Amino acid sequence: MKNLNLLNALDKAMAETAEQLFFQELSEMHKENVNDVFGNGDFLVEVNIVEPFKARFYFLYEQKFAEQMVTEMLGEVIDSHKQLIDGLKELSNTIAGKFMANYIQDQQFRIGLPNFKSSSGKTKLPFEQIYNYYFDETKIGVALQPE
Amino acid sequence: MFKILIVDDSATARKLIKKSIEICGLTDGQFLEASNGNQALEILHQQMVDLVFTDLNMPEMDGTSLLKRIKASPKLNHLPVVVITSLKNQAAEKLLIAEHAFAVLAKPLKLPEVHQVLQQVMKSAWQEELL
């Protein structure tokens, strides 16, 4: 299989995840500059790419969509914040892994364990551009920063 | 009763794997869970298990180390180990099969693939029983 470029690999990873976990098609994707700050109860999950290059994935989940996404993924109503965090970490890890598998076929790669962050205050986001993927009336923001 | 050990540090992933197996027809299976390779080995040394599903990327002991430990153990090396991972590409699959993984499935799971693996495991279990 031919290796895809970065954005194609990400688009494919998002489309496959949406289809297989949520039985939905991606309805829209657009890139935007991040002018806002992280906060208001939104959630951020970081996943480090360790090998064969170093980079960091950021997955941004708006609070109003996060619970709905994890509920749909599990097929049952979630009953704790711990379950929500675990679900968002697993979702982020799956997308990051699928991205890498699409991007690199002929050598092994390694990614770190997902790291969850929430913010009660206002924090500047550690990236400038974000790709927003929309499906099933929900949204996942994805940014990839080389280290 | 078929006993299946699911090893993943994510409770969400363990639940999704269990549901997929049940949807594929194994409704009367007994499920055991571990959140890393160390816990899995403890369980495997305490009780008989028919099949292991393991993630790769886990704290303490990862799935590759668990697979190697199982295959190096005369007591456990007969066990089919199915790796379920978001890290599956051609290179990873080749390496894991060389380490005697029964199969390597990508996350998110595709039900036809789970069904096929379960059929293969059952078939080889019956064949062993007949011998």
Boltz contact constraints between the chains, C-beta under 6 A:
constraints:
  - contact:
      token1: [A, 20]
      token2: [B, 108]
      max_distance: 6.0
  - contact:
      token1: [A, 21]
      token2: [B, 108]
      max_distance: 6.0
  - contact:
      token1: [A, 86]
      token2: [B, 10]
      max_distance: 6.0
  - contact:
      token1: [A, 86]
      token2: [B, 11]
      max_distance: 6.0
  - contact:
      token1: [A, 86]
      token2: [B, 12]
      max_distance: 6.0
  - contact:
      token1: [A, 87]
      token2: [B, 12]
      max_distance: 6.0
  - contact:
      token1: [A, 90]
      token2: [B, 10]
      max_distance: 6.0
  - contact:
      token1: [A, 90]
      token2: [B, 12]
      max_distance: 6.0
  - contact:
      token1: [A, 90]
      token2: [B, 13]
      max_distance: 6.0
  - contact:
      token1: [A, 93]
      token2: [B, 86]
      max_distance: 6.0
  - contact:
      token1: [A, 94]
      token2: [B, 86]
      max_distance: 6.0
  - contact:
      token1: [A, 94]
      token2: [B, 107]
      max_distance: 6.0
  - contact:
      token1: [A, 94]
      token2: [B, 108]
      max_distance: 6.0
  - contact:
      token1: [A, 97]
      token2: [B, 86]
      max_distance: 6.0
  - contact:
      token1: [A, 97]
      token2: [B, 87]
      max_distance: 6.0
  - contact:
      token1: [A, 98]
      token2: [B, 86]
      max_distance: 6.0
  - contact:
      token1: [A, 101]
      token2: [B, 88]
      max_distance: 6.0
  - contact:
      token1: [A, 101]
      token2: [B, 89]
      max_distance: 6.0
  - contact:
      token1: [A, 105]
      token2: [B, 89]
      max_distance: 6.0
  - contact:
      token1: [A, 105]
      token2: [B, 90]
      max_distance: 6.0
  - contact:
      token1: [A, 106]
      token2: [B, 91]
      max_distance: 6.0
  - contact:
      token1: [A, 107]
      token2: [B, 91]
      max_distance: 6.0
  - contact:
      token1: [A, 108]
      token2: [B, 91]
      max_distance: 6.0
  - contact:
      token1: [A, 108]
      token2: [B, 92]
      max_distance: 6.0
